[in-house]
Amino acid sequence: MTSRNLFFKLMKEDLKRRIWAVALLSLGFFLFYPVVAAFTAGEIKEYVNHAKGVANYERELVRWLSFNCGMTVFLMMVSSLICGLSSFSFLNSKSKVDFYHGIPVRREKLFAVNFLDGILILAVPYGICQVLAVLVGIANGASGMRLWQVALAAFGLHITYFILMYATVVVAAMMTGHLVIGFLGTMVFAFYMPMAGGLLTGYLSSFFHTYASYLPGFFSDRVLMYGIRMSPVSEYIYQLGRNGHQYQEPAPMAVPVLIAWTVSLVLAVFGCFLYRKRPSEAAGKAMAFPVSCPVIRILLTMLSAMGLGLFFYAVRGSMGWAVFGIVFGGGVCHCVVEIIYHFDFRKLFSHKLQMGCCMAAAVLIFVVFRYDLLGY
């Protein structure tokens, strides 16, 4: 009982620390749902036929409340950043880290408190505002049964993918020691795989004249899409596209939701593991774990080099310009990452050998595609 009371007391104190996030998200969802529902109800008076006006109002409100509302997706993405980065912002300050880790509470419990609060900060205002929007719709003549069905389904699906994105942001926050670097790390997790998949497609379509993305095979659109969907943002948008005509032709969502919850749980456990292993001295540093630095640096350098090399080749059709693009893109990216890691312009060329190897590998890969050395 004492342990349970301590847990909820810690949650309460953490919510006080982040009251600004609660207020910000509550205001945003209030304006986005109940206010919009009340505002659009004024359009009913513009119809001579009142029943037709109510039917049109109900249709617009259903679209606004449903899972396939793009604005809600945008709000969830922004909210996942706000909640994820604020949940463990104390890890970026040495004095705050010392204070929190001085509390006689296990790190696993501290992680659970902050992680769950981050979800509640979004879920509670979002749920309340959706309920208010439905009540406003019913008060103006819309069908309550239809609105409740749409709102509840949308709530479950949006919360599912919010938690998936939120858990990804938390992992990025665990791996970094600075708020801005945590944001940049989240962007890498969110967009690296879609960019890599798009770049691979660009190479295939540019150099392999017999390539047909619609045909079955390892490089087919369907297979490449699985790689792109490894990004939580891409998966969210992909499921949104599948449900473009939801409630007319609903797409089965049981399997995607189960996968999303499983991945979210794995990410949460991984985040907790990183929190346990994270040294307190990492506060204020760019990366909390030095072992991750070369991996991320190489991945970003290769992507930039290959991308700019393809761009220059597409513009000029010259191998010389392609090599220039590879060297320029890879070199600039490598130097920028070094500056971010060390917060020091003098560290531009801290790993010259690694940078040279990345550029050489990028040129080799480009030559393989350009001259079809593997005989595709």
N, C-alpha and C positions, 0 to 999 in steps of 0.2 A: 504493500500500500504506500509506504514511504517513497519507494522508487517511482511508483506511478505519479504520485503528487509532485515529485521533483521534476519528472519529465514534462508534465503540463505547466509547471511553473517556469521551466526553461523556455517552453514554447511561448508562453505569455510575455516573458521578458524579451525574447527575440522579436516578437510582433511589435512590441513597443519601439525597439530599435529601428524597425522598418515601417513605421507608421506612414512615412511619406509614400512608400510604394503602395500600401493599402489605399491611401487617399487618392493617389494618381490613377490607379487601375479602376477604383470604384467610380470616380468621376468619368473616366473614359467610357466604361461600359454603360453608365447611366445615360450619357449623351447618345451613345450608339444604339441602345435598345429602347428603353421606355420613351425617351424624348423623340426618337425617330418614329416610333409607333404612334405617338400622339400627333406629331406633326403631319405625317402622311394621311392621318384620318381626316384632315381638312379637305382632302381631295374628293371625299364622298359627296360633298355639297355641290361640286362642279358638274355632277351628272344629273340630268333631268330624271332619269330612272334611278330611284334610290337603291333598288335591289342590285342593279348593275354596278353602281358605285361601290356598294359593300363587297360584291364579288371581286371587283378589281382590287380593292383595298386588301381583302383577304389574300389574294394571289400575291400581291407585292410583299405583304408581311410574311407569308410563308417563305418566299424567296430570301427575305432578309434574315429570317430566323434559321434557315436550313443549313445543312453542312456545306453546301456548294455556294456559300456566300464568300466571295474573295476578300472582302474587307475584314471579315472575322478572321480569316487565315492570316492576314497581315497583322491584326491585333495580337493573335496568338504568338506569332513570331517575335514581335517586339516585346510582348509580355514575358516570353521565355528568357529573353536576354536580361530584362530588368530583374526578374525573380532569381534567375540562375546566378548572375554576377553579384547581386546584393546578398544572396544567402550566405556566401562565404567571403564577403568583402573584408572581414576582419583579418583574414589570412594575409592581406597585403600590407598590413601595418605591424611592425615589430612590437610596439607597445600593446596593441590589442591582442596579438597572438599570445604574448606573455600573460596577459590578464585572463583570457579564455582558457588557456592551457594550465593556468594556475588553479582553476576551479576543480575540486575533487570529483570530477565526472569523467567517465571513460570517453575516449574519442568517438567510439561507435555511437554512443548516446548523443553526443553533441552533433555528430553528422546527421543522425536521424531527426533531431529537433529542427535543425536548419533546413534540411531537405523537405520535410513535411510542411513546414511553414511556407516555403516557397510555392508549394502546390496550393495550399489553402488561400494564400494571398490572391491567387488568380481565380480559383474554382468558386469560392464563396461569392465575391462580387458578380462574377459572370452568371452564376446560377440565379442569384436574387434578381438581377436586372433582366434576365430572360423571363423569369416568372412575371415580373412587373409588365414587360412588353406584351406577354400573352394576355394578362388581365386587361390591359389597355385595349388590345385588339378585340377581346370579347365584349368589353363595354361599348365598343363602336359597331357591334353587330357581326363580327367574324365568328366562324365556327370554332368553338372551344376544343372540340374533339380533334379537329385537324391541326390546330395550332399546338396543342399539347403534344401530339404525336411527333410533329416535326421538331419542336423545341427540345424534347427529351432525347430524341435520336441525335440531334446535332450536338447537344451538350456532351453526351457520351463520346462521340467521335472526336470532337474538338479537344476535349480534355485528354483523350488518349494520345493524340499527336502533340499536344502541348507538353505532356509529361515526357514524351520521347525527345523532343527538342530541348526541354529543360534539363533532362538528365545529361544530354550531350554538353550543354553549357556548363553544368557542374563539373564534369570531367575536365573540360578545358580550364576551368577555374582552379581545379586541384593541381593541374600540371604547370600553372604559371604563378608568378608572385607579384603581378602588377595588374591593375584593373584594365588598362588599355591593352596589354598583351593578352589578357584573358579574352577580351573582345576579339582581337585578331585571331587568337587560337580557335575561337568559336567559328569565325568565318572560314578558316581552313577546314575544320571538320564538316561544315555545312556545304561548302562549294568545291572542295578539291575533287571528289569523285565525279560530279557532273562535268567539271571542266576537263578532267582527264578522259572521261568517256567521249565528250565532244571532240577533243583533240585527236583521239584514236580514230574516230569516224572521219575526221577531216583528212588524216593521213591515208586511210583506206580508200576513200573516194577520190583523192587527188592523184594517187600513184598506181592504184590497182584498177586497170580499166575494166576488168571482168568482175569487179566487186559489185554485188547487188545486195543491199541491206535487207531486202524483203525475203530473200531466200534463206532456208534453214541452214544453220552452221554456227561455228564458234563465234563468228563476227557478225551475226545477224542482229537486227534491231532488238529483237526480243531478248537475246542473251546480253547485249550491251546494256539494255535497260536495267537488268538486275544489278549490274555494277553501279550504274548511276543512282539507283534507288537505295544504295547503301548510305546515302546522305539522308538525314531525317527530314530536311526541308524538301528534298526531291520526292521522298516517299509521300509526304503530306500532299504536295501538289499533284503527284501522280494519282493518289486516291481521290482527290478533288475532281480531277479530269474524268475519272471513271464514273463519277457520280454527277456528271453534268446534267442529267435528266432524272435525278433522284426523285422518288415518290411518283414518277410516271413509269420509269424503267429502273427500279432500284438495283444496284450492283451488290452482289453478296460481299459482306464486310466481316464476317465472322473470322475467317482465316487471317486477313490483314490485321485486324484488331488484336487477335491472339499473338501474332508475331510482334506487333508493336509493343504490347505489354511485356512480352518475354525479353525483348531487346532492352526496354526501359529498365527492367529489373536487373539485367546483367550490367548495364551501365551504372545503375545505382550502387550495386555491390562493388563494381570496379572503382567507382568514385570513393566509396568508403575505404577500400583497400589502399588507394592512393593517399587518402587523408591520414590513415594510420602510419604510412611510411614517410609521409612528407615531413622534412625537417623544419623546425621552427625558424631556422636561419634563412629559409627561402623567401621570407617576407621582404618585399621590395625588389627582389631579383626578377629577371625576365622569365626564367624557367626554373621550376622547383626541382626538376630532376635532370641533371646534366646528361644522362644517358639518352634522353629524348632529343637533345639538341642536334646532333649530326643527322639523325633520321629525318627530322622535319626539314632541316636545311637542304639535304640532298633531294628530297621529294619536291620541294618548292623550286629549287634551282633547275632540276630536270624539266619540270612542267613549263617554267618560263622560257627556258632555252628552246625546247621543242616547239612551243607555241609561237615564239617570235621568228624562229627559223622557217616554219611553215608560212607565216604571214609574208615575210620578205620573198620567199620563193613564189608564192601565189601572185605577188605584185609584179615581180621582174622575171620570173622563170629562170633564174640563174643560181647555180650552185654556190657561186662566190657570195652572192647576197644572202643565200640561205645560211652559209657558215658564219657570215657577219652577224646575222640575226641570232644565231645560236650563241655565239661568243658574247654579243652585247646583252642579250636577254638574260643568259645564265650568269654573266659577270655582275650585272646590276642587281639582280635578285639576291645572289650570294652575298654581295657587299651590304645590301640593305638588311638582310637577316642578321649578319654579323653585328651591325650597328645596333639593331634591336636587342640582340642577346646581351651585348656588353654595355649599352648606353654610352658608347664611346666611338667617335669617328676614327680614332687611331687604330681600331681593330678591324678595319676594312678587309685586310688580307691576312687574317689570323690563320686561315686554313687554305693556303694557296694550292697545295697539292690536291686537296679534296675538290677545290673549285676546278682545277685543271682536269681531273679525272671525270667530273660531271660533264664538262664541255666535250671531252673526247668521247664519252659514252653517247652523248646526244648526237654528235656528228656521225658516229658509227650507226646509230639507229636510223638517222635520216638517210644515210647512204643505203642501208638495207631496204628501206621503203622506196627510195628514188630509183634504184636500179634493180629492184625486185630480186635481191640476191638469194632469197629463200624459194624462189620459183612459185610464187602464189598463182 
